[in-house]
Amino acid sequence: MDDLSFLEQDAVAVARRLLGWRFYRQDASGLVGGVIIETEAYTEDDAASHTFNGQTNRNKVMFGSAGHLYVYFTYGMHYCVNIVAGHDGRGEGVLLRALVPDQGIDIISQRRHSQPDNMLVNGPAKLCQALNIGRDDNGKAVNQGEFLLLPPDKPIFNVQATERIGIKKNTSYNWRFIADVK
């Protein structure tokens, strides 16, 4: 399997570097996923992060080894998934915000209730719904089971850094990264 040691860097560096990587889930329905095109970084020094106030039962995965999934429930109805970054003991992660699907598109379309192609996986909750990610996936490691993180097929050149969205604190941090993959 490919070297994922870059995940041990700070979350901001990892968020940018994950663009173009491919994220998949292999389950009973088949292989589903695609190219990561949007991410957001969160660190324990960031008031918008779930780790800002220290380790709890809910966020303890974020303080563990890089390359594990931190799955959380938000707004009482949606799951979101982060890939843990940084070093053990430091609460950092990268929220996966959007993919361009290239595997299991028919499965994704069914799970997303036949939304238009450009709306299938263009948000963190949509990504979790498309890949059937939920509470039971919290703490699972990439490339050690059903979740795969594979290197890019081609380099990403056009990357835009913007303010994060959907949060109320530290909104001015340009820690949201978007790739133009044409």
Residue frames relative to the residue before (quaternion, step in Angstrom):
aa qw qx qy qz dx dy dz
M 1.0000 0.0000 0.0000 0.0000 0.00 0.00 0.00
D 0.5984 -0.6061 0.3990 0.3397 3.53 -1.16 0.61
D 0.5891 -0.5974 0.4298 0.3337 3.54 -1.22 0.64
L 0.1100 -0.8069 0.5798 0.0253 3.54 -0.70 1.13
S 0.2959 0.7910 -0.4953 0.2036 3.60 1.20 0.34
F 0.5426 0.6192 -0.4080 0.3946 3.62 1.17 -0.41
L 0.5627 0.6092 -0.3844 0.4055 3.60 1.20 -0.43
E 0.6198 0.5583 -0.3350 0.4381 3.60 1.24 -0.35
Q 0.4932 0.6167 -0.4439 0.4235 3.60 1.27 0.18
D 0.6725 -0.4555 0.3580 0.4605 3.57 -1.28 0.05
A 0.6677 -0.5655 0.3288 0.3553 3.54 -1.16 0.73
V 0.6196 0.5450 -0.3601 0.4352 3.62 1.01 -0.68
A 0.6646 0.4838 -0.3007 0.4836 3.60 0.92 -0.86
V 0.6593 0.5074 -0.3081 0.4614 3.58 0.96 -0.84
A 0.6236 0.5544 -0.3447 0.4300 3.60 0.96 -0.84
R 0.6717 0.4762 -0.2902 0.4877 3.57 0.95 -0.84
R 0.6977 0.4966 -0.2773 0.4355 3.56 0.88 -0.96
L 0.6149 0.5735 -0.3518 0.4115 3.62 1.08 -0.57
L 0.5154 0.6359 -0.4316 0.3792 3.60 1.17 -0.39
G 0.7789 0.2860 -0.2517 0.4981 3.52 -0.86 1.05
W 0.5485 0.5725 -0.4070 0.4536 3.57 1.22 -0.35
R 0.3641 -0.7293 0.5423 0.2036 3.58 -1.20 0.51
F 0.1291 -0.7915 0.5972 0.0123 3.54 -0.87 1.09
Y 0.0246 0.8164 -0.5709 0.0834 3.55 -0.71 1.17
R 0.1707 -0.7234 0.6517 0.1510 3.46 -1.41 0.32
Q 0.1728 -0.7496 0.6325 0.0907 3.53 -0.98 0.95
D 0.1588 0.7759 -0.5981 0.1226 3.57 -0.59 1.13
A 0.7882 -0.3295 0.2203 0.4708 3.58 -1.28 -0.18
S 0.6534 0.5166 -0.3130 0.4564 3.60 1.15 -0.55
G 0.6516 -0.4749 0.3284 0.4920 3.59 1.20 -0.48
L 0.6455 -0.4874 0.4104 0.4212 3.53 -1.36 -0.26
V 0.0356 0.7979 -0.5982 0.0652 3.58 -0.76 1.09
G 0.4861 0.6562 -0.4937 0.2989 3.56 -1.13 0.66
G 0.1105 -0.8028 0.5823 0.0654 3.52 -1.26 -0.37
V 0.7526 -0.3858 0.3196 0.4273 3.50 -1.37 -0.45
I 0.3987 -0.7074 0.5346 0.2343 3.58 -0.84 1.01
I 0.0340 -0.8300 0.5564 -0.0192 3.58 -0.70 1.10
E 0.7906 0.1506 -0.1147 0.5823 3.60 1.24 -0.08
T 0.0206 0.7931 -0.6045 0.0714 3.55 -0.93 1.03
E 0.1186 -0.7518 0.6365 0.1250 3.56 -1.37 0.17
A 0.3203 -0.7573 0.5454 0.1627 3.55 -0.99 0.89
Y 0.0273 -0.7678 0.6401 0.0024 3.53 -1.22 0.73
T 0.0637 -0.7924 0.6065 0.0125 3.58 -0.97 0.92
E 0.6358 -0.5526 0.3752 0.3869 3.58 -1.23 0.33
D 0.6278 0.5244 -0.3334 0.4687 3.60 1.26 -0.24
D 0.6116 0.5665 -0.2954 0.4667 3.54 1.38 -0.10
A 0.4239 -0.7403 0.4657 0.2355 3.59 -0.56 1.16
A 0.6343 0.5244 -0.3362 0.4579 3.62 1.19 -0.31
S 0.5945 0.6020 -0.3486 0.4033 3.59 1.27 -0.27
H 0.5482 -0.6021 0.4745 0.3344 3.56 -1.18 0.62
T 0.6898 0.4872 -0.2764 0.4587 3.61 1.20 -0.40
F 0.3990 0.7677 -0.4421 0.2365 3.60 1.26 -0.13
N 0.7611 0.3608 -0.1966 0.5019 3.60 0.95 -0.82
G 0.6947 -0.4783 0.2682 0.4654 3.58 1.21 0.39
Q 0.6872 -0.5018 0.3566 0.3857 3.51 -1.37 0.10
T 0.0128 -0.7615 0.6479 -0.0166 3.53 -1.10 0.89
N 0.6842 -0.4347 0.3535 0.4668 3.59 -1.24 0.01
R 0.6497 0.5410 -0.3177 0.4292 3.58 1.01 -0.81
N 0.8230 0.2861 -0.1220 0.4753 3.61 0.78 -0.98
K 0.3507 0.7905 -0.4662 0.1865 3.62 1.24 0.00
V 0.5650 0.5930 -0.3937 0.4172 3.63 1.10 -0.52
M 0.6378 0.5482 -0.3232 0.4338 3.59 1.05 -0.77
F 0.6806 0.4614 -0.2852 0.4926 3.60 1.19 -0.42
G 0.5887 0.5959 -0.3508 0.4186 3.57 1.31 0.00
S 0.8082 -0.2977 0.2235 0.4563 3.52 -1.28 -0.49
A 0.5476 -0.6000 0.4828 0.3273 3.52 -1.14 0.78
G 0.7421 0.4098 -0.3064 0.4329 3.53 -1.16 0.70
H 0.5862 0.5289 -0.3866 0.4766 3.57 1.27 0.17
L 0.4606 -0.6733 0.5060 0.2801 3.56 -1.23 0.45
Y 0.1399 -0.7288 0.6645 0.0879 3.52 -1.09 0.86
V 0.0420 -0.8029 0.5936 -0.0352 3.56 -0.43 1.27
Y 0.0247 0.8018 -0.5958 0.0380 3.56 -0.85 0.96
F 0.4263 -0.6775 0.5554 0.2253 3.51 -1.34 0.56
T 0.0285 -0.8240 0.5654 -0.0243 3.58 -0.79 0.97
Y 0.8405 0.1589 -0.1582 0.4933 3.54 -1.23 0.64
G 0.5875 -0.6274 0.3526 0.3700 3.59 1.17 0.54
M 0.7937 0.3063 -0.1752 0.4956 3.60 1.20 0.26
H 0.7746 0.3309 -0.1707 0.5112 3.65 1.15 -0.33
Y 0.2942 -0.7041 0.6121 0.2075 3.52 -1.24 0.58
C 0.0883 -0.7454 0.6577 0.0637 3.54 -1.29 0.57
V 0.2131 -0.7948 0.5603 0.0944 3.57 -1.14 0.67
N 0.1344 -0.7490 0.6465 0.0542 3.52 -1.11 0.92
I 0.2797 -0.6690 0.6441 0.2438 3.51 -1.31 0.38
V 0.4283 -0.7068 0.5022 0.2543 3.57 -0.71 1.11
A 0.1033 -0.7819 0.6146 0.0161 3.55 -1.02 0.95
G 0.7053 0.4893 -0.3294 0.3932 3.53 -1.34 0.02
H 0.6564 -0.5150 0.3981 0.3814 3.53 -1.33 -0.40
D 0.6575 -0.4928 0.3928 0.4130 3.56 -1.23 0.51
G 0.7878 0.3168 -0.2438 0.4686 3.54 -1.01 0.85
R 0.6954 0.3868 -0.2578 0.5480 3.58 1.28 -0.18
G 0.3445 -0.7898 0.4779 0.1706 3.60 -0.57 1.14
E 0.2755 0.7520 -0.5487 0.2398 3.56 -0.09 1.31
G 0.1121 0.7952 -0.5922 0.0666 3.54 -1.17 0.59
V 0.3276 -0.7120 0.5914 0.1897 3.48 -1.40 0.29
L 0.3195 -0.7395 0.5700 0.1620 3.53 -0.68 1.18
L 0.2781 -0.7256 0.6033 0.1794 3.57 -0.89 0.95
R 0.1690 -0.8401 0.5133 0.0476 3.55 -0.45 1.25
A 0.8253 -0.0642 0.0718 0.5565 3.62 0.97 -0.69
L 0.1520 -0.7562 0.6326 0.0690 3.51 -1.31 0.63
V 0.2730 -0.6398 0.6664 0.2686 3.49 -1.41 0.18
P 0.3137 -0.7894 0.4900 0.1957 3.60 -0.28 1.20
D 0.0061 -0.7999 0.6000 0.0070 3.55 -1.09 0.79
Q 0.7311 0.2750 -0.2115 0.5876 3.59 1.31 0.06
G 0.8447 0.1519 -0.1207 0.4988 3.56 -1.00 0.86
I 0.1781 0.8280 -0.5163 0.1273 3.57 1.09 0.65
D 0.6329 0.5250 -0.3415 0.4552 3.60 1.02 -0.69
I 0.6383 0.5077 -0.3179 0.4834 3.60 1.06 -0.76
I 0.6438 0.5214 -0.3105 0.4661 3.57 0.96 -0.92
S 0.6515 0.5202 -0.3115 0.4560 3.58 0.93 -0.91
Q 0.6519 0.5021 -0.3148 0.4731 3.57 0.96 -0.82
R 0.6788 0.4866 -0.2933 0.4652 3.59 0.90 -0.90
R 0.7251 0.3952 -0.2218 0.5184 3.57 1.13 -0.66
H 0.4963 -0.7123 0.3934 0.3026 3.56 1.26 0.50
S 0.6514 -0.5865 0.2949 0.3804 3.55 0.93 1.09
Q 0.1689 0.7797 -0.5723 0.1898 3.56 0.92 0.92
P 0.6173 -0.5144 0.4113 0.4304 3.62 -1.18 0.33
D 0.6697 -0.5436 0.3258 0.3872 3.60 -1.07 0.74
N 0.7024 0.4663 -0.2825 0.4576 3.61 0.93 -0.83
M 0.6910 0.4429 -0.2732 0.5017 3.61 1.27 -0.07
L 0.4426 0.7395 -0.4323 0.2653 3.61 1.26 -0.04
V 0.8263 0.0373 0.0507 0.5596 3.59 0.79 -1.02
N 0.4088 0.7366 -0.4422 0.3080 3.60 1.00 0.82
G 0.7314 0.2687 -0.2559 0.5722 3.55 0.90 0.99
P 0.6367 -0.5842 0.3364 0.3743 3.59 -1.07 0.62
A 0.6691 0.4686 -0.3117 0.4853 3.62 0.98 -0.72
K 0.6223 0.5317 -0.3335 0.4678 3.59 1.06 -0.72
L 0.6130 0.5493 -0.3350 0.4585 3.58 1.07 -0.80
C 0.6813 0.4776 -0.2925 0.4713 3.59 0.88 -0.90
Q 0.6393 0.5064 -0.3313 0.4745 3.58 0.97 -0.74
A 0.6662 0.5227 -0.2994 0.4396 3.60 0.90 -0.92
L 0.7617 0.3394 -0.1792 0.5221 3.58 1.04 -0.82
N 0.4162 -0.7393 0.4363 0.2998 3.56 1.35 0.18
I 0.3051 0.7473 -0.5166 0.2858 3.56 0.92 1.00
G 0.0839 0.8021 -0.5831 0.0983 3.54 -0.86 1.03
R 0.8271 -0.2735 0.1909 0.4523 3.52 -1.39 -0.17
D 0.6593 0.5308 -0.3124 0.4313 3.62 0.96 -0.81
D 0.6456 0.5259 -0.3210 0.4512 3.61 1.22 -0.32
N 0.4409 0.6923 -0.4592 0.3397 3.59 1.26 -0.14
G 0.8117 0.2620 -0.2114 0.4773 3.57 -0.85 1.00
K 0.5187 0.6335 -0.4313 0.3790 3.61 1.20 -0.19
A 0.3957 -0.7209 0.5282 0.2118 3.56 -1.13 0.76
V 0.4479 -0.6473 0.5364 0.3044 3.56 -1.13 0.65
N 0.8459 0.1843 -0.1756 0.4686 3.52 -1.26 0.69
Q 0.6558 0.4403 -0.3420 0.5090 3.57 1.15 0.64
G 0.7879 0.1129 -0.0752 0.6007 3.56 1.17 0.50
E 0.8565 -0.1880 0.1322 0.4621 3.52 -0.92 -0.92
F 0.6900 0.4343 -0.2868 0.5030 3.62 1.21 -0.29
L 0.1075 -0.8055 0.5825 0.0158 3.56 -0.81 1.05
L 0.0757 -0.7449 0.6620 0.0347 3.53 -1.09 0.86
L 0.0118 -0.8324 0.5485 -0.0779 3.54 -0.35 1.33
P 0.5788 -0.6199 0.3998 0.3477 3.59 -1.05 0.71
P 0.6518 -0.5326 0.3695 0.3937 3.56 -1.22 0.42
D 0.4790 -0.6259 0.5347 0.3049 3.54 -1.26 0.54
K 0.7887 0.0488 0.0045 0.6129 3.55 1.14 -0.72
P 0.5815 -0.6040 0.4062 0.3633 3.59 -1.10 0.58
I 0.3478 -0.7002 0.5874 0.2093 3.53 -1.27 0.58
F 0.1389 -0.8223 0.5494 0.0512 3.56 -0.70 1.06
N 0.7488 0.3626 -0.2068 0.5148 3.58 0.91 -0.85
V 0.1246 0.7808 -0.5948 0.1453 3.56 -0.22 1.33
Q 0.1584 -0.7725 0.6118 0.0613 3.51 -0.92 1.00
A 0.1826 -0.7507 0.6259 0.1068 3.59 -0.95 0.93
T 0.0194 0.8094 -0.5835 0.0638 3.58 -0.73 1.08
E 0.6459 -0.4563 0.4177 0.4474 3.52 -1.35 -0.03
R 0.5131 -0.6264 0.4877 0.3264 3.55 -1.15 0.65
I 0.2544 -0.7675 0.5721 0.1377 3.54 -1.21 0.54
G 0.7586 0.3902 -0.2785 0.4412 3.56 -1.26 0.38
I 0.6628 0.4370 -0.3091 0.5237 3.60 1.25 0.36
K 0.3877 -0.7299 0.5148 0.2275 3.57 -1.25 0.30
K 0.7318 0.3749 -0.2180 0.5257 3.62 1.19 -0.46
N 0.8496 0.1026 -0.1041 0.5067 3.55 -1.15 0.75
T 0.1834 0.8240 -0.5134 0.1542 3.56 1.00 0.82
S 0.6335 0.5611 -0.3406 0.4097 3.60 1.14 -0.42
Y 0.4895 0.6494 -0.4508 0.3681 3.61 1.22 -0.17
N 0.2993 -0.7468 0.5657 0.1806 3.59 -0.83 0.95
W 0.2786 0.7842 -0.4880 0.2632 3.53 0.69 1.21
R 0.5402 0.5341 -0.4298 0.4880 3.57 1.22 0.49
F 0.0886 -0.8158 0.5714 -0.0001 3.56 -0.72 1.11
I 0.0827 -0.7943 0.6016 -0.0167 3.51 -0.90 1.06
A 0.2161 -0.7785 0.5812 0.0967 3.56 -0.89 1.02
D 0.2794 -0.7074 0.6232 0.1821 3.52 -1.14 0.73
V 0.0028 0.8333 -0.5502 0.0537 3.59 -0.23 1.27
K 0.0999 0.8144 -0.5594 0.1173 3.55 0.25 1.26
